Every structure is written in C-alpha cells, then in structure tokens.
Amino acid sequence: MNDRAVPRVLLLVCDSFGVGDAPDASAYGDEGSDTLGNCARAVGGFDAPNLAALGLGMLTHLEGVEPRADPGTAHGRATELSAGKDSTTGHWEMMGVVVNRPFPVYPDGFPPEVIEPFEAAIGREVLGNKPASGTEIIAELGDDHLRTGKPIVYTSGDSVFQIACHKDVVALPTLYEWCRIARRILTGDHEVGRVIARPFEGPPRAFVRSPERRDFSVPPPGPTVLDRLTRAGIAVFGVGKIQDVFAGQGITEARYSASNDDGIDITLRFLRRPGPSLVFTNLVDFDSKYGHRNDPPGYAACVEALDRRIPELLRVLDGGMLLLTGDHGCDPTTASTDHSRERTPLLVAGSPGGPHDVGTRDGFGDVGATVADVLGVSVDGLAGRSFRSEIRL
C-alpha cells in the first residue's frame, strides 16, 4: 500500500469461484469438481490476462491462463471449515464465524409442517414444492402460476426456500412480504439458510428472471469481522447480496446490484468515498446465471468480462488492497446444477514486493482476519489467521 493514512480494502467475492481440490469433496458428492479449471478446459481456455497477473493460474490448471504472478501481488487458496457449501456459510466463515451444523436441505421438497402454515398465512396454495433449477421450474409451472396466482415454491441442493412469482401477477412488495412470512415459519429444525425471492417476467415460453432478487437470511449466530470494523469506526459498504447474507448486521451502507457490471460500478462509487473503509462486494452472475445453468461458455465469458474491469478497480483503489476470492464452487461441467465443495482463490493486489505465495489456508476466516489486520482492527476470538505479515503489508 502507499503511504497515505487512510487504508481502503476491496473484498471482491466472485460467487462460485472454485478451484477444486477440497479435501472433503467426496463427502459432498463433488469429487472432481473444479469450477474454474473444468470450465476453462470445456471452452478451450480463458482470455484473462489481468487475473493471470494476480496469480490465478497458480491455483489450478487453467487453460489459457499462464501460471505466473506479477510483483505487488499475492496468491493462495482457502479451504472451507464450515459444514455445507452455500453462500451463507461461505461468507460467514470469511467474516470469522464457522458453522459446524449444516443448514437443512430438502431433496424431497418441504414437509407439510412447513408448507401448510405458509399457505395458510398467504391465503393460497403453492405450486412445485420440489428441488429444481430456477429457470426450468418457471418454464414448467409459469403458465399455471399466471392462471392461478399460486406462487412457485422450490429448493435445490442448498438450504434455500425459493419463491418465484411473475411481476405482473404478484407485486414485488407482496413477494417480499411472503418471503418474510416464510422466514418467520422456517425456524428450529427447519431453519434454512436463506429464503429467496425470485421474481420473473416476460410472456409464456419466454419467461426470464428479473434482477429484483432478494435473500432473507438467518442472522449470524455471533459477532463478525464486520461488527468489529463498524464498532471501530471503519465504514463497511456492502454491494450485491452482502447486506442480505448478513441480515444487515455490521453494514454501514449497502446497495443491491442488477448484474456483475452494475455491481462493479457501485463498488467504484463506494471506493471513491473518503475515509477508511471496507467495500465488500458479491458478484453473483457467475453462480446464478451460469454455474447453476451448467453453461461453461457463459461462465467463461463472465470471467473474461470481470478480467477487463480489474485495471479499473485497481486504479480507483490507488494503493489500497484488493482481495479477490469465492464463497464455494458451482462447476458448470458436472451433471449437478448445485453448488460444489471446493477450495477458493485468494488473490491480492497492493502487496509490496512479491509475488507472495500464502499457500493453502485452513479456513475462509483468514480472509476477514487479514482484512481487519490491514485496517488496524482486532478480531480476537473470531475464526481466522491473518496473512498480512506474509505479504509484507
């Protein structure tokens, strides 16, 4: 970092950026999953020179990405300790909270003790109630939804209760209220990680998801790095679904994003704010638009689009620290459309000297511990070990 007195950190979470090799992948049915490596192989290689300069090609075999790293960077990998492989556990662990008991999943759909009180509370029956791809289930049941007004309820291999409604049939405020009702019902043994509003639009046979998705998460079970930062007077700006994943805790200000590019635009505006800060951004398109859709060409194009914007982010950071990582995998080349248990990248820009190799870390918590260390805030008692000294910051 440069000599200015005001440190700034950008923590950029590329949703589902997995680099394979998780030691417990077989326990999750994910042996052989390698989101970035398999995707690059499937499309004949990535054109991503800026990510290559950060050391991405050092982490797994990536066709088209040279295994090198430039001076001023650091690279490594993180191994998740928490049980599960979803966004909630991944983000919470980054911020110092390890989840030892997995959130419940519903491979046969939700039981009557969940669905019946939900239907009674919203005054109508539901459609679906099964695991499904989001785009496939609205194609399957969208016409019935238009005709009856019944919401489409579905889940996946993750701990999610998802409600899909056409915006012309159910207004967004109503959809969000139904999600809040579901969130209140889903407690105890049925405390799923997230209730997700999935609005869609368009005519029959051409339904598309709209960008007003909202996640209604359970709050973290204890204080996080974000709470420690804000208590110390460090601004925490959330971009994308960050405010939802943490149920608003430890967030100074937040904005939702409509796409990866929109998320980067919002990130740039926050980075221009004066004062010490953490800008915590989730770019979800990798996961929601391409990983879950088993679309390697789309995923690859999304990686390359991010690559083109890395120099812009570094210019605005102007000597601050960029830490780029993922929260889980979602390998678009496997038969599954669910998340995959994988290690994730740790890519740093703004490190003197180098390139530095921080190795394979035991826990995502090293991310938050390092961020807090750079910003001068103690996170004693939370999970994670800072690697600031290893990158000479």
QUIPE-V38871 format. One record per pair of residues at least 24 apart in sequence whose ideal C-beta (glycine too) atoms are under 10 Angstrom apart, sorted by the first residue. I is the first residue (numbers start at 1). GAP is how many residues later the second one is. Records with the same first field share a line. If there is no record, write none. Layout:
BEGIN
I=GAP  GAP
END
This chain:
BEGIN
1=316  317  318  319  320  349  350  351  373  392
2=316  317  318  348  350
3=316
4=314  315  316
5=271
6=268  269  270  271  314
7=227  269  270  271  312  313  314  343  367  368  369  386
8=226  227  262  263  264  265  266  267  268  269  270  271  308  309  310  311  312  313  314  342  366  367
9=220  225  262  267  268  269  270  271  308  311  312  313  314  341  361  362  363  365  366
10=227  229  257  258  260  261  267  268  269  270  271  303  304  306  307  310  311  312  313  314  339  340  361
11=83  84  214  225  228  231  267  268  269  270  271  310  311  312  313  314  356  357  359  360
12=227  251  252  255  267  268  269  270  271  294  298  301  310  311  312  313  314  335
13=74  77  78  81  226  227  228  229  232  267  268  269  270  271  310  311  312  313  314  331  354
14=37  246  267  268  269  270  271  272  273  288  289  292  310  311  312  313  330  331  333
15=72  75  76  225  226  245  267  268  269  270  271  272  273  276  311  312  313  315  324
16=69  71  74  267  268  269  270  271  272  274  275  276  283  310  311  312  313  314  315  316  323  324  326  328
17=34  39  42  266  269  270  274  286  289  307  308  309  310  311  312  313  325  327  328  330
18=42  67  268  273  308  309  310  311  312  313  321  322  323  324  325  326  327
19=37  39  40  41  42  43  58  59  307  310  323  324  325  326  327
20=39  40  41  57  309  311  320  321  322  323
21=38  39  56  58  321  322  339
22=55  57  58  63  306  307  318  319  320  321  322
23=56  318  320  337
24=55  56  57  59  61  317
25=60  304  315  316  317  318
26=315
27=56  314
28=55  56  57  74  129  310  311  312  313  314
29=128  305  307  309  311  312
30=55  298  299  301  304  306  308  309  310  311  312
31=309  310
32=299  301  302  308
33=52  296  297  298  300  301  303  306  307  308  309
34=26  27  28  295  297  299  300  306  308  309
35=25  251  252  255  256  261  264  268  291  293  294  295  296  297  298  299  304  305  307  309
36=24  25  26  29  250  263  264  267  290  293  295  306  308  309
37=24  25  26  28  294  296  305
38=24  258  261  291  293  294  295  296  302
39=24  247  251  252  256  257  258  259  260  261  263  264  291  292  293  294
40=24  25  256  259  260  263  293
41=255  292
42=254  255  257  258  289  290  291
43=253  254  255  256  257  258  260  261  289  290
44=253  256
45=255
46=253  254  255  257  258  261
47=253  254  256  257  260  261
48=252  255  256  257  258  259  260  262
49=255  258  259  261  262
50=254  256  257  258  259  260  261  262  263  264  299
51=252  253  255  256  259  273  294  296
52=255
53=254  257  258  294  296  302
54=253  256  260  268  270  291  292  293  294  295  301
55=290  291  292  293  294  299  300  301  302  303
56=247  251  268  289  291
58=287  289  297  299
59=284  285  286  287  288  301
60=282  283  285
62=241
64=236  240
65=238  242
68=287
69=278  279  285  286  287  288
70=279  284  285
71=280  281  282  283  284  285
72=242  276  277  278  279  280  281  282  283  284  319
73=249  274  275  276  277  278  280  281  282  283  318
74=247  249  272  273  274  275  276  277  279  280  281  282  283  284  296  313  316  317  318  319
75=249  270  271  272  273  276  279  280  281  282  283  284  316
76=249  267  268  269  270  271  272  280  281  282  283  284  285  290  311  314  315
77=248  249  265  266  267  268  269  270  281  282  283  284
78=247  248  249  265  266  267  268  280  282  283  284  285  286  287  288  289  306
79=263  264  265  281  282  283  284  285  287
80=247  248  261  262  263  264  282  283  284  285
81=281  282  283  284  302  303
82=246  281  282  283  301
84=74  75  109  244  255  257
85=72  73  74  242  243  244  245  253  254  255  256  257
86=70  71  72  73  74  106  107  108  159  241  242  252  253
87=71  73  106  107  128  130  154  155  157  158  195  197  200  240  241  252
88=70  71  72  104  105  106  127  129  130  132  156  157  158  159  239
89=69  70  104  156  238  239  275
90=155  235  236  237  238  239  249  254  274  277
91=126  129  133  135  150  151  153  154  155  189  191  236  237  273  276  277
92=101  125  126  127  128  129  130  132  153  154  235  272  273  276  291
93=131  234  270  271  272  273  274  275  290  291
94=130  131  132  186  229  231  232  233  250  269  270  271  272  273  274  275  277  289  290
95=125  128  129  130  131  132  133  134  150  151  154  155  185  269  270  272  273  274  276  277  284  287  288  289
96=124  126  127  128  129  130  131  132  267  268  269  270  271  272  273  276  283  285  286  287  288
97=123  124  125  126  127  128  149  267  268  271  285  286  287
98=265  266  267  284  285  286
99=94  121  122
101=90
102=57  91
103=55  56  57  83  87  88  89  90  91  115
104=51  55  82  84  85  86  87  88  89
105=26  50  51  52  53  54  55  87  88  233
106=24  25  48  49  50  51  53  54  55  84  86
107=24  48  49  50
108=47
109=44  45  46
110=43  44  45  51  72  75  76  80  82
111=78  79
113=72  75  76  77
114=39  47  68  71  72  75  76  78
115=38  46  67  70
116=69
117=64  65  67  68
118=33  35  43  45  60  63  64  66  67  68
119=31  32  34
120=61  65
121=56  57  60  61  63  64
122=28  29  41  48  52  55  56  59  60
124=24  25  26  27  46  54
125=24  25  26  28
126=24  25  26  27  28  37  52
127=24  25  26  27  37
128=24  25  26  27  34  35  36
129=24  25  26  32
130=24  25
131=24  25  26  27  29  206  207
132=24  30  32  205
133=159  160  161  204  205
134=26  28  30  62  64  66  75  79  154  158  159  203
135=29  63  65  72  73  74  153  154  157  158  202
136=157  201
137=25  27  61
138=26  27  28  60  62  64  69  70  71
139=61  65  66  67  68
141=66
142=24  27  58  60  61  62  63  64  65
143=61  62  64
145=24  25  55  62
146=57  58  61
151=24  27  28  31  46  47
152=46  48
153=25  29  45
154=42  44
155=37  41
156=40  136  180  181  182  183
157=135  179  180  181  182  183
158=34  35  36  38  134  170  172  180  181
159=27  31  32  33  34  35  59
160=32  33  34  35  36  38  55
161=24  25  29  31  32  33  34  35  55
162=30  32  33  34  35  36  51  53
163=32  33  34  35  36  53
164=32  33  34  35  36  43  45
165=32  33  34  35
166=33  34  35  36  38  41  44
167=32  33  34  35  43  45
168=32  33  34  35
169=30  31
170=27  29
171=28
172=25  27  38  40  42
175=24  37  39
176=36  38  40
179=35  36  37
180=34  36
181=35
182=34
183=33  34  35  64
184=32
186=30  32
187=31
191=27
192=24  25  26
193=24  25  52
194=24  47  50  51
195=49
196=45  48
197=47
198=90
209=79  80
210=48
211=45  46  47  48  51
212=44  46
213=27  28  31  43  45  71  75
214=27  29  30  42
215=25  26  27  28  29  30  32  69
216=28  31
217=24  26  27  28  29  30  31  32
218=29
219=27  28  29  30
220=25  26  27  29  30
222=159  160
223=26  27  156  158  159
224=25  26  144  155  158  159
225=25  53  55  140  142  143  144  145  146  147  150  152  154  157  158  159
226=24  25  26  52  54  142  145  146
227=24  152  155
228=140  144  147  149  150  151  152  153  154
229=47  48  49  51  139  142  143  146  147  148  150
230=48  147
231=146
232=44  140  143  144  145  146
233=42  43  144
234=41  42  43  44  137  138  141  142  143
235=35  38  39  40  41  42  43  44
236=34  41  42  43  44  139
237=29  30  32  33  34  36  40  41  42  43  44
238=28  32  40  41  42  43  44
239=24  25  26  27  28  29  30  31  40  41  42  43  44
240=26  27  40  41  42  43  44  45
241=40  41  42  43  47
242=37  38  39  40
243=37  39
244=38
245=35  37  82
246=34
250=28  30
251=29
252=25  26
253=24
254=26
255=26
257=24  25  26  27  28
258=27
259=24  25  26  30  43  46
260=24  25  26  29  42  45  46  49
261=24  44  45  47  48
264=41  42  45  46  48  49
265=44  47
267=42  45  46  49  50
268=41  44  45  47  48  49
269=47
270=46
271=42  44  45  46  47  49  51
272=44  46
276=44  99  100  101
277=43  98
278=43  45  90  93  94  96  97  99
279=34  37  38  41  43
280=88  91
281=32  43
282=45
283=41  43
284=43
286=40  44  46
287=39  40  41  42  43  45  52
288=42
290=40  42
291=37  38  39  40  41  46  47  48  49
292=38  40  44  45  46  47
293=37  39  44
294=36  37  38  39  40  41  42  43
295=37  38
296=35  36  37
297=35
298=34
299=31  32  33  34
300=32
310=37  39
313=36
314=35  36
317=32  33
318=32
319=31
320=29  30  54
321=27  28  29  30  49  50  53  54  67  70  72
322=25  26  27  28  29
323=24  25  26  27  28  44  45  47  48  51  68
324=24  25
325=39  41  42
326=38
327=37  40
328=36
346=24  41  45
348=26  39  40  43  45
350=24  41  43
351=37  39  40  41  42
352=39  40  41
353=38  39
354=37  38
355=36
356=31  34  35  36  37
357=33  34
358=29  30  32  33
359=28  31
361=24  26
END
